[in-house]
Amino acid sequence: MTDTDPDRTLASLVEEVPTYARVFESLGLDYCCDGDRTLATTTTGVDLRT
């Protein structure tokens, strides 16, 4: 398992690893229109290790 920098934007993460799109969609995270948000700002209360 690799660590993901929580300060990266959702859009940049999906650009680098396209399969993240499914994960974000399943969590209701908008990586397109709201893709400038960082992972850290969208995951309050979510365990990033799962």
C-alpha distance matrix in Angstrom:
0.0 3.8 6.8 9.4 13.0 15.0 18.1 17.4 19.6 18.7 20.6 18.8 15.3 16.9 18.7 15.7 13.6 16.4 14.6 13.9 17.7 17.7 15.4 17.7 20.7 20.0 19.8 22.9 21.6 23.7 21.9 25.1 28.1 26.3 23.6 24.7 23.3 20.2 17.2 18.5 21.9 20.8 18.6 21.1 20.6 17.3 14.4 11.6 9.1 10.3
3.8 0.0 3.8 6.4 9.7 12.3 15.0 14.2 16.8 16.4 18.2 16.0 12.9 15.1 16.5 13.3 12.0 15.4 14.4 13.2 17.0 17.8 15.6 17.1 20.5 20.3 19.8 22.5 20.6 22.4 20.2 23.3 26.3 24.3 21.3 22.0 20.8 17.6 15.0 16.3 19.8 19.3 17.5 20.1 20.2 17.2 14.7 11.3 9.8 11.8
6.8 3.8 0.0 3.8 6.5 9.0 11.8 11.7 14.6 14.7 17.0 14.9 12.0 14.9 16.5 13.7 13.0 16.3 15.6 13.5 17.1 18.3 15.6 16.4 20.1 20.1 18.8 21.4 19.2 21.0 19.0 22.3 24.8 22.4 19.6 19.9 18.3 14.8 12.3 13.1 16.8 16.7 14.9 17.2 17.7 15.1 12.8 9.3 8.7 11.5
9.4 6.4 3.8 0.0 3.8 6.1 8.7 8.1 10.8 11.0 13.4 11.4 8.7 11.8 13.5 11.3 10.9 14.0 13.8 11.2 14.4 16.1 13.6 13.7 17.4 18.0 16.6 18.7 16.1 17.6 15.4 18.7 21.1 18.7 15.9 16.1 14.6 11.3 8.9 10.3 13.8 13.7 12.5 15.3 16.4 13.8 12.4 8.7 9.6 12.0
13.0 9.7 6.5 3.8 0.0 3.8 5.4 5.7 9.2 10.6 13.0 10.9 9.2 12.9 14.2 12.4 13.0 16.0 16.4 13.5 16.2 18.4 16.0 15.2 19.0 19.9 18.0 19.6 16.6 17.8 15.5 18.6 20.5 17.8 15.0 14.4 12.9 9.3 7.9 8.5 12.0 12.9 12.3 14.7 16.5 14.6 13.8 10.5 12.1 14.8
15.0 12.3 9.0 6.1 3.8 0.0 3.8 5.5 8.0 9.3 12.5 11.4 9.9 13.2 15.2 14.2 14.5 16.8 17.0 13.6 15.8 17.8 15.0 13.7 17.4 18.3 15.8 17.2 14.1 15.6 14.0 17.2 18.6 15.5 13.4 12.6 10.3 6.6 4.9 4.7 8.3 9.4 8.9 11.1 13.3 11.9 11.8 9.0 11.7 14.2
18.1 15.0 11.8 8.7 5.4 3.8 0.0 3.8 6.5 9.3 11.7 10.5 10.3 13.8 15.0 14.5 15.6 17.9 18.8 15.5 17.2 19.7 17.5 15.6 19.1 20.5 18.1 18.8 15.3 16.0 14.0 16.7 17.7 14.6 12.4 10.6 8.9 5.3 6.1 6.0 8.4 10.5 11.2 13.1 15.9 15.0 15.4 12.8 15.5 18.0
17.4 14.2 11.7 8.1 5.7 5.5 3.8 0.0 3.8 6.6 8.4 6.7 6.8 10.3 11.2 10.9 12.4 14.5 15.9 12.8 14.4 17.3 15.6 13.8 17.1 19.1 17.2 17.7 14.1 14.2 11.6 14.0 15.5 13.0 10.0 8.8 8.2 5.2 6.1 8.1 10.0 11.1 12.3 14.9 17.7 16.1 16.6 13.5 16.1 18.0
19.6 16.8 14.6 10.8 9.2 8.0 6.5 3.8 0.0 3.8 5.4 5.3 6.4 8.8 9.9 10.9 12.3 13.4 15.1 12.0 12.5 15.7 14.5 12.0 14.9 17.3 15.6 15.3 11.6 11.0 8.2 10.4 11.8 9.3 6.2 5.4 5.3 4.0 6.0 8.7 9.4 9.8 11.9 14.8 17.8 16.3 17.5 14.7 17.7 19.0
18.7 16.4 14.7 11.0 10.6 9.3 9.3 6.6 3.8 0.0 3.8 5.5 5.2 6.3 8.6 10.1 10.4 10.8 12.1 8.9 8.9 12.1 11.1 8.4 11.2 13.8 12.4 12.1 8.5 7.9 5.1 8.0 10.1 8.0 5.0 6.5 6.2 5.8 5.9 9.6 10.0 8.9 10.9 14.3 16.9 14.9 16.3 13.6 16.6 17.2
20.6 18.2 17.0 13.4 13.0 12.5 11.7 8.4 5.4 3.8 0.0 3.8 5.4 5.2 6.1 8.7 9.9 9.7 12.0 9.7 9.0 12.7 12.8 10.4 12.4 15.5 14.9 14.1 10.7 8.9 5.1 6.3 8.9 8.2 4.5 6.5 8.1 8.7 9.6 13.1 13.3 12.4 14.7 18.0 20.6 18.6 19.9 17.1 19.8 20.2
18.8 16.0 14.9 11.4 10.9 11.4 10.5 6.7 5.3 5.5 3.8 0.0 3.8 5.5 4.9 6.2 8.5 9.7 12.3 10.2 10.8 14.5 14.2 12.5 15.1 17.9 17.2 17.1 13.6 12.4 8.7 10.0 12.6 11.6 7.8 8.4 10.0 9.3 10.1 13.4 14.4 14.1 15.9 19.2 21.7 19.6 20.2 17.0 19.2 20.2
15.3 12.9 12.0 8.7 9.2 9.9 10.3 6.8 6.4 5.2 5.4 3.8 0.0 3.8 5.4 5.2 5.9 7.7 9.5 7.0 8.6 11.9 11.2 10.1 13.1 15.4 14.8 15.5 12.3 12.1 8.7 11.1 14.1 12.8 9.3 10.6 10.9 9.4 8.8 12.3 13.9 13.0 14.0 17.6 19.6 17.0 17.2 13.9 15.8 16.7
16.9 15.1 14.9 11.8 12.9 13.2 13.8 10.3 8.8 6.3 5.2 5.5 3.8 0.0 3.8 5.4 5.0 4.7 7.0 5.4 5.7 9.3 9.8 8.9 11.0 13.7 14.0 14.2 11.5 10.8 7.4 9.2 12.7 12.3 9.1 11.5 12.3 11.8 11.1 14.9 16.0 14.4 15.5 19.3 21.1 18.3 18.8 15.7 17.6 17.6
18.7 16.5 16.5 13.5 14.2 15.2 15.0 11.2 9.9 8.6 6.1 4.9 5.4 3.8 0.0 3.8 5.7 5.8 9.3 8.8 9.0 12.5 13.4 12.6 14.5 17.3 17.7 17.7 14.9 13.5 9.8 10.4 13.8 14.0 10.5 12.3 14.0 13.6 13.7 17.3 18.4 17.3 18.8 22.4 24.4 21.7 22.2 18.8 20.6 20.9
15.7 13.3 13.7 11.3 12.4 14.2 14.5 10.9 10.9 10.1 8.7 6.2 5.2 5.4 3.8 0.0 3.8 6.3 9.1 8.8 10.4 13.5 13.8 13.7 16.1 18.4 18.7 19.4 16.6 16.0 12.5 13.8 17.2 16.8 13.2 14.5 15.7 14.4 13.9 17.3 19.1 18.2 19.0 22.6 24.4 21.5 21.3 17.7 18.8 19.5
13.6 12.0 13.0 10.9 13.0 14.5 15.6 12.4 12.3 10.4 9.9 8.5 5.9 5.0 5.7 3.8 0.0 3.8 5.5 5.8 8.1 10.5 10.8 11.6 13.8 15.6 16.4 17.6 15.3 15.3 12.2 14.1 17.7 17.3 14.0 16.0 16.5 15.2 13.8 17.3 19.2 17.7 18.0 21.7 22.9 19.7 19.3 15.8 16.7 16.8
16.4 15.4 16.3 14.0 16.0 16.8 17.9 14.5 13.4 10.8 9.7 9.7 7.7 4.7 5.8 6.3 3.8 0.0 3.8 5.3 5.7 8.2 9.8 10.4 11.8 13.9 15.3 16.0 14.2 13.7 10.9 12.2 16.0 16.2 13.4 16.1 16.9 16.3 15.1 18.8 20.1 18.1 18.7 22.5 23.7 20.5 20.6 17.5 18.7 18.1
14.6 14.4 15.6 13.8 16.4 17.0 18.8 15.9 15.1 12.1 12.0 12.3 9.5 7.0 9.3 9.1 5.5 3.8 0.0 3.8 5.2 5.8 7.2 9.1 10.3 11.5 13.3 14.8 13.6 14.1 12.0 14.0 17.7 17.6 15.1 18.0 18.1 17.3 15.3 18.8 20.2 17.8 17.8 21.5 22.1 18.6 18.5 15.7 16.4 15.3
13.9 13.2 13.5 11.2 13.5 13.6 15.5 12.8 12.0 8.9 9.7 10.2 7.0 5.4 8.8 8.8 5.8 5.3 3.8 0.0 3.8 5.4 5.1 6.1 8.5 9.9 10.7 12.2 10.5 11.4 9.4 12.1 15.5 14.8 12.4 15.1 14.7 13.7 11.5 15.0 16.4 14.0 14.0 17.8 18.7 15.3 15.5 12.6 14.0 13.2
17.7 17.0 17.1 14.4 16.2 15.8 17.2 14.4 12.5 8.9 9.0 10.8 8.6 5.7 9.0 10.4 8.1 5.7 5.2 3.8 0.0 3.8 5.5 5.2 6.0 8.6 9.9 10.3 8.9 8.9 7.3 9.4 12.9 12.8 11.0 14.3 14.3 14.3 12.7 16.3 16.9 14.1 14.9 18.6 19.7 16.7 17.6 15.2 17.1 15.9
17.7 17.8 18.3 16.1 18.4 17.8 19.7 17.3 15.7 12.1 12.7 14.5 11.9 9.3 12.5 13.5 10.5 8.2 5.8 5.4 3.8 0.0 3.8 5.5 5.0 6.1 8.6 9.7 9.7 10.7 10.3 12.4 15.5 15.4 14.2 17.5 17.0 16.9 14.8 18.0 18.7 15.5 15.6 19.1 19.5 16.2 17.0 15.2 16.6 14.6
15.4 15.6 15.6 13.6 16.0 15.0 17.5 15.6 14.5 11.1 12.8 14.2 11.2 9.8 13.4 13.8 10.8 9.8 7.2 5.1 5.5 3.8 0.0 3.8 5.4 5.2 6.4 8.7 8.5 10.6 10.4 13.4 16.3 15.2 14.0 16.9 15.7 15.0 12.3 15.2 16.1 12.9 12.4 15.8 16.0 12.6 13.3 11.5 13.0 11.1
17.7 17.1 16.4 13.7 15.2 13.7 15.6 13.8 12.0 8.4 10.4 12.5 10.1 8.9 12.6 13.7 11.6 10.4 9.1 6.1 5.2 5.5 3.8 0.0 3.8 5.5 5.1 6.1 4.9 7.0 7.1 10.4 12.8 11.6 10.7 13.7 12.3 12.2 10.0 13.0 13.3 10.0 10.4 13.9 14.8 12.0 13.5 11.9 14.4 13.0
20.7 20.5 20.1 17.4 19.0 17.4 19.1 17.1 14.9 11.2 12.4 15.1 13.1 11.0 14.5 16.1 13.8 11.8 10.3 8.5 6.0 5.0 5.4 3.8 0.0 3.8 5.3 4.9 5.6 6.9 8.2 10.4 12.6 12.2 12.1 15.5 14.6 15.2 13.4 16.3 16.0 12.5 13.2 16.3 17.0 14.4 16.3 15.2 17.5 15.6
20.0 20.3 20.1 18.0 19.9 18.3 20.5 19.1 17.3 13.8 15.5 17.9 15.4 13.7 17.3 18.4 15.6 13.9 11.5 9.9 8.6 6.1 5.2 5.5 3.8 0.0 3.8 5.5 7.6 10.1 11.6 14.1 16.2 15.4 15.4 18.5 17.0 17.2 14.7 17.1 17.1 13.4 13.1 15.8 15.7 12.9 14.6 14.1 16.0 13.5
19.8 19.8 18.8 16.6 18.0 15.8 18.1 17.2 15.6 12.4 14.9 17.2 14.8 14.0 17.7 18.7 16.4 15.3 13.3 10.7 9.9 8.6 6.4 5.1 5.3 3.8 0.0 3.8 5.5 9.0 10.9 13.9 15.4 13.8 14.1 16.7 14.6 14.6 12.0 14.0 13.7 9.9 9.5 12.1 12.2 9.7 12.0 11.8 14.4 12.4
22.9 22.5 21.4 18.7 19.6 17.2 18.8 17.7 15.3 12.1 14.1 17.1 15.5 14.2 17.7 19.4 17.6 16.0 14.8 12.2 10.3 9.7 8.7 6.1 4.9 5.5 3.8 0.0 3.8 6.5 9.4 11.7 12.6 11.3 12.4 15.3 13.4 14.5 12.7 14.8 13.6 9.9 10.8 13.2 14.0 12.3 15.1 14.9 17.8 16.1
21.6 20.6 19.2 16.1 16.6 14.1 15.3 14.1 11.6 8.5 10.7 13.6 12.3 11.5 14.9 16.6 15.3 14.2 13.6 10.5 8.9 9.7 8.5 4.9 5.6 7.6 5.5 3.8 0.0 3.8 6.2 9.1 10.1 8.3 8.9 11.6 9.8 10.8 9.5 12.0 10.8 7.4 9.1 12.0 13.7 11.9 14.6 13.7 16.9 16.0
23.7 22.4 21.0 17.6 17.8 15.6 16.0 14.2 11.0 7.9 8.9 12.4 12.1 10.8 13.5 16.0 15.3 13.7 14.1 11.4 8.9 10.7 10.6 7.0 6.9 10.1 9.0 6.5 3.8 0.0 3.8 5.6 6.4 5.4 6.4 9.6 9.0 11.1 10.9 13.7 12.2 9.5 12.1 14.9 17.1 15.5 18.1 16.8 20.0 19.3
21.9 20.2 19.0 15.4 15.5 14.0 14.0 11.6 8.2 5.1 5.1 8.7 8.7 7.4 9.8 12.5 12.2 10.9 12.0 9.4 7.3 10.3 10.4 7.1 8.2 11.6 10.9 9.4 6.2 3.8 0.0 3.8 6.4 5.5 4.0 7.7 8.0 9.6 9.7 13.2 12.4 10.3 12.8 16.1 18.4 16.5 18.5 16.4 19.4 19.1
25.1 23.3 22.3 18.7 18.6 17.2 16.7 14.0 10.4 8.0 6.3 10.0 11.1 9.2 10.4 13.8 14.1 12.2 14.0 12.1 9.4 12.4 13.4 10.4 10.4 14.1 13.9 11.7 9.1 5.6 3.8 0.0 3.8 5.5 4.7 8.2 9.9 12.3 13.1 16.4 15.3 13.5 16.3 19.4 21.9 20.2 22.3 20.2 23.2 22.8
28.1 26.3 24.8 21.1 20.5 18.6 17.7 15.5 11.8 10.1 8.9 12.6 14.1 12.7 13.8 17.2 17.7 16.0 17.7 15.5 12.9 15.5 16.3 12.8 12.6 16.2 15.4 12.6 10.1 6.4 6.4 3.8 0.0 3.8 5.5 7.9 9.6 12.8 14.3 17.0 15.1 13.7 17.0 19.6 22.4 21.2 23.8 22.1 25.4 25.1
26.3 24.3 22.4 18.7 17.8 15.5 14.6 13.0 9.3 8.0 8.2 11.6 12.8 12.3 14.0 16.8 17.3 16.2 17.6 14.8 12.8 15.4 15.2 11.6 12.2 15.4 13.8 11.3 8.3 5.4 5.5 5.5 3.8 0.0 3.8 5.6 6.1 9.5 11.1 13.5 11.3 10.2 13.7 16.1 19.1 18.2 20.9 19.3 22.8 22.8
23.6 21.3 19.6 15.9 15.0 13.4 12.4 10.0 6.2 5.0 4.5 7.8 9.3 9.1 10.5 13.2 14.0 13.4 15.1 12.4 11.0 14.2 14.0 10.7 12.1 15.4 14.1 12.4 8.9 6.4 4.0 4.7 5.5 3.8 0.0 3.8 5.4 7.8 9.5 12.4 11.3 10.4 13.5 16.4 19.4 18.0 20.1 17.9 21.1 21.5
24.7 22.0 19.9 16.1 14.4 12.6 10.6 8.8 5.4 6.5 6.5 8.4 10.6 11.5 12.3 14.5 16.0 16.1 18.0 15.1 14.3 17.5 16.9 13.7 15.5 18.5 16.7 15.3 11.6 9.6 7.7 8.2 7.9 5.6 3.8 0.0 3.8 6.4 9.4 11.6 10.3 10.7 14.0 16.4 19.8 18.9 20.9 18.7 22.1 23.0
23.3 20.8 18.3 14.6 12.9 10.3 8.9 8.2 5.3 6.2 8.1 10.0 10.9 12.3 14.0 15.7 16.5 16.9 18.1 14.7 14.3 17.0 15.7 12.3 14.6 17.0 14.6 13.4 9.8 9.0 8.0 9.9 9.6 6.1 5.4 3.8 0.0 3.8 6.6 8.2 6.5 7.1 10.5 12.6 16.1 15.5 17.7 15.9 19.5 20.5
20.2 17.6 14.8 11.3 9.3 6.6 5.3 5.2 4.0 5.8 8.7 9.3 9.4 11.8 13.6 14.4 15.2 16.3 17.3 13.7 14.3 16.9 15.0 12.2 15.2 17.2 14.6 14.5 10.8 11.1 9.6 12.3 12.8 9.5 7.8 6.4 3.8 0.0 3.8 5.3 5.4 6.7 8.9 11.3 14.6 13.7 15.3 13.2 16.6 18.1
17.2 15.0 12.3 8.9 7.9 4.9 6.1 6.1 6.0 5.9 9.6 10.1 8.8 11.1 13.7 13.9 13.8 15.1 15.3 11.5 12.7 14.8 12.3 10.0 13.4 14.7 12.0 12.7 9.5 10.9 9.7 13.1 14.3 11.1 9.5 9.4 6.6 3.8 0.0 3.8 5.5 5.3 6.2 9.2 11.9 10.5 11.8 9.5 12.9 14.3
18.5 16.3 13.1 10.3 8.5 4.7 6.0 8.1 8.7 9.6 13.1 13.4 12.3 14.9 17.3 17.3 17.3 18.8 18.8 15.0 16.3 18.0 15.2 13.0 16.3 17.1 14.0 14.8 12.0 13.7 13.2 16.4 17.0 13.5 12.4 11.6 8.2 5.3 3.8 0.0 3.8 5.5 5.5 7.1 10.1 9.7 11.1 9.6 13.0 14.9
21.9 19.8 16.8 13.8 12.0 8.3 8.4 10.0 9.4 10.0 13.3 14.4 13.9 16.0 18.4 19.1 19.2 20.1 20.2 16.4 16.9 18.7 16.1 13.3 16.0 17.1 13.7 13.6 10.8 12.2 12.4 15.3 15.1 11.3 11.3 10.3 6.5 5.4 5.5 3.8 0.0 3.8 5.8 6.7 10.4 10.8 13.1 12.3 16.0 17.4
20.8 19.3 16.7 13.7 12.9 9.4 10.5 11.1 9.8 8.9 12.4 14.1 13.0 14.4 17.3 18.2 17.7 18.1 17.8 14.0 14.1 15.5 12.9 10.0 12.5 13.4 9.9 9.9 7.4 9.5 10.3 13.5 13.7 10.2 10.4 10.7 7.1 6.7 5.3 5.5 3.8 0.0 3.8 6.0 9.2 8.7 11.6 10.9 14.7 15.3
18.6 17.5 14.9 12.5 12.3 8.9 11.2 12.3 11.9 10.9 14.7 15.9 14.0 15.5 18.8 19.0 18.0 18.7 17.8 14.0 14.9 15.6 12.4 10.4 13.2 13.1 9.5 10.8 9.1 12.1 12.8 16.3 17.0 13.7 13.5 14.0 10.5 8.9 6.2 5.5 5.8 3.8 0.0 3.8 6.0 5.1 7.9 7.8 11.5 12.2
21.1 20.1 17.2 15.3 14.7 11.1 13.1 14.9 14.8 14.3 18.0 19.2 17.6 19.3 22.4 22.6 21.7 22.5 21.5 17.8 18.6 19.1 15.8 13.9 16.3 15.8 12.1 13.2 12.0 14.9 16.1 19.4 19.6 16.1 16.4 16.4 12.6 11.3 9.2 7.1 6.7 6.0 3.8 0.0 3.8 5.6 8.6 9.7 13.2 14.0
20.6 20.2 17.7 16.4 16.5 13.3 15.9 17.7 17.8 16.9 20.6 21.7 19.6 21.1 24.4 24.4 22.9 23.7 22.1 18.7 19.7 19.5 16.0 14.8 17.0 15.7 12.2 14.0 13.7 17.1 18.4 21.9 22.4 19.1 19.4 19.8 16.1 14.6 11.9 10.1 10.4 9.2 6.0 3.8 0.0 3.8 6.6 9.1 11.9 12.2
17.3 17.2 15.1 13.8 14.6 11.9 15.0 16.1 16.3 14.9 18.6 19.6 17.0 18.3 21.7 21.5 19.7 20.5 18.6 15.3 16.7 16.2 12.6 12.0 14.4 12.9 9.7 12.3 11.9 15.5 16.5 20.2 21.2 18.2 18.0 18.9 15.5 13.7 10.5 9.7 10.8 8.7 5.1 5.6 3.8 0.0 3.8 6.0 8.8 8.8
14.4 14.7 12.8 12.4 13.8 11.8 15.4 16.6 17.5 16.3 19.9 20.2 17.2 18.8 22.2 21.3 19.3 20.6 18.5 15.5 17.6 17.0 13.3 13.5 16.3 14.6 12.0 15.1 14.6 18.1 18.5 22.3 23.8 20.9 20.1 20.9 17.7 15.3 11.8 11.1 13.1 11.6 7.9 8.6 6.6 3.8 0.0 3.8 5.5 6.0
11.6 11.3 9.3 8.7 10.5 9.0 12.8 13.5 14.7 13.6 17.1 17.0 13.9 15.7 18.8 17.7 15.8 17.5 15.7 12.6 15.2 15.2 11.5 11.9 15.2 14.1 11.8 14.9 13.7 16.8 16.4 20.2 22.1 19.3 17.9 18.7 15.9 13.2 9.5 9.6 12.3 10.9 7.8 9.7 9.1 6.0 3.8 0.0 3.8 5.5
9.1 9.8 8.7 9.6 12.1 11.7 15.5 16.1 17.7 16.6 19.8 19.2 15.8 17.6 20.6 18.8 16.7 18.7 16.4 14.0 17.1 16.6 13.0 14.4 17.5 16.0 14.4 17.8 16.9 20.0 19.4 23.2 25.4 22.8 21.1 22.1 19.5 16.6 12.9 13.0 16.0 14.7 11.5 13.2 11.9 8.8 5.5 3.8 0.0 3.8
10.3 11.8 11.5 12.0 14.8 14.2 18.0 18.0 19.0 17.2 20.2 20.2 16.7 17.6 20.9 19.5 16.8 18.1 15.3 13.2 15.9 14.6 11.1 13.0 15.6 13.5 12.4 16.1 16.0 19.3 19.1 22.8 25.1 22.8 21.5 23.0 20.5 18.1 14.3 14.9 17.4 15.3 12.2 14.0 12.2 8.8 6.0 5.5 3.8 0.0
